[in-house]
Amino acid sequence: MTTIIPADRSEFSIDPAILDLLPTQGSVELQRDAAGKVHHYHTHPVDEILLIISGKLVFKWEDGERICGAGDTILLPAGTLHQSEALEGGAIYAIATRPPLAAAACG
């Protein structure tokens, strides 16, 4: 059965950096990884944009490796082989996808 839970507030706040990730029509995924969670090497057919909200992770790609933390943005071109591992305390990040464009890693 569908249930609607009435709100106890009328306004919500979303960081503008996350709103900027939203496409004209579509969604942004929110991901939480516990410490030690590994997303083993893989690729995607679309560009990915990751915005680290809290915590840190080791991000590895074909040409390098970097520890990324809160505020870092990872621009990952379609087809790029990559892996990540959440460090102590885990990590929370937003993920948006786009049709393939040119991009680079961790700003």
C-alpha positions in Angstrom: 0.0 0.0 0.0 1.3 3.5 -0.9 1.7 5.7 2.2 2.3 9.5 2.2 4.0 10.8 5.3 3.3 14.5 5.9 6.3 16.7 6.1 7.1 18.4 9.4 8.8 21.2 7.5 8.2 23.1 4.3 11.7 23.9 3.1 14.7 21.8 2.4 18.2 22.8 1.5 20.4 21.2 -1.2 24.0 22.4 -1.7 24.2 24.4 -5.0 27.2 22.1 -6.1 24.8 19.1 -6.1 22.1 21.1 -7.9 24.7 21.9 -10.6 25.1 18.2 -11.2 21.5 17.7 -12.1 20.8 17.4 -15.9 17.8 19.3 -17.4 15.8 16.1 -17.0 17.2 13.3 -14.8 18.7 12.5 -11.5 21.8 12.4 -9.3 22.6 9.3 -7.3 23.8 9.6 -3.7 26.3 6.9 -2.7 27.5 5.9 0.8 30.5 3.6 1.0 31.7 2.1 4.3 35.4 2.2 5.1 37.2 -0.4 3.0 34.4 -0.7 0.4 36.1 -1.3 -3.0 34.5 -0.7 -6.3 36.9 -2.9 -8.4 38.1 -1.8 -11.8 35.3 -1.2 -14.2 34.2 1.2 -17.0 30.9 3.0 -17.9 29.5 3.8 -21.4 28.7 7.4 -20.2 30.7 10.2 -18.6 30.5 10.2 -14.8 30.8 13.2 -12.5 31.4 12.5 -8.8 31.3 15.1 -6.1 32.7 14.0 -2.8 30.4 15.3 0.0 32.2 13.8 3.0 35.0 11.4 3.8 37.8 10.3 1.6 38.5 7.6 -1.0 41.4 6.4 -3.1 40.5 6.9 -6.7 42.6 5.0 -9.3 42.3 5.3 -13.1 44.4 4.3 -16.0 46.9 7.1 -15.7 47.1 7.6 -11.9 45.9 7.5 -8.4 44.7 10.1 -5.9 43.1 10.5 -2.5 40.0 12.5 -3.0 38.1 14.2 -0.2 35.1 16.5 0.5 34.7 19.1 -2.2 36.7 17.3 -4.8 35.0 16.6 -8.1 36.0 13.7 -10.3 35.3 14.0 -14.0 35.4 10.5 -15.5 35.2 10.1 -19.3 33.1 7.2 -20.7 35.2 4.1 -21.1 37.8 5.0 -18.5 39.0 2.0 -16.5 38.8 3.0 -12.8 38.5 1.8 -9.2 37.8 3.4 -5.8 38.2 2.5 -2.2 36.6 4.3 0.7 39.1 5.2 3.5 38.7 5.3 7.3 35.3 6.7 8.1 33.9 5.9 4.7 32.7 8.3 2.0 29.5 9.9 0.8 29.4 11.3 -2.8 27.0 12.3 -5.5 27.2 10.7 -9.0 25.8 12.2 -12.1 26.1 10.7 -15.6 26.2 12.4 -19.0 26.4 11.4 -22.6 30.2 11.0 -23.5 32.2 14.3 -23.5 35.8 15.1 -22.7 36.8 15.0 -19.0 39.7 14.6 -16.6 40.1 13.3 -13.0 40.0 15.0 -9.6 40.0 18.8 -9.4 
